[in-house]
Amino acid sequence: MKTMRLFKVFLDRGFSRENVAENVSVATKNGLNIELFDVSLKKLVVVEKAEIVKVDTLNEVLILKPVDS
C-alpha cells in the first residue's frame, strides 16, 4: 500500500523560515508565483515572487525562496 506524502511548505528568507502552508499535495508554478493545493485540489495559498529550491519527501518539506522580479 502506498502512503501519500503531504508537505509542510516554508519560505526561506535566509535569516528565517516562515511556514506558509501545511498538508500540501500539489505545488505549481504560475509565472513568478507558486500555487499550493490540498488533496482535494483546493487552492490553499499563492506565494508571490517565489521559486522552489528543495523538495524533501523524506521529511515532507517543500522549501521556497523569494525571487527578485
Secondary structure, DSSP 8 states (H G I E B T S, - for coil): ------EEEEEE-SS-EEEEEEEE-EEEEETTEEEEE-TT--EEEEESSEEEEEEETTTTEEEEEE---
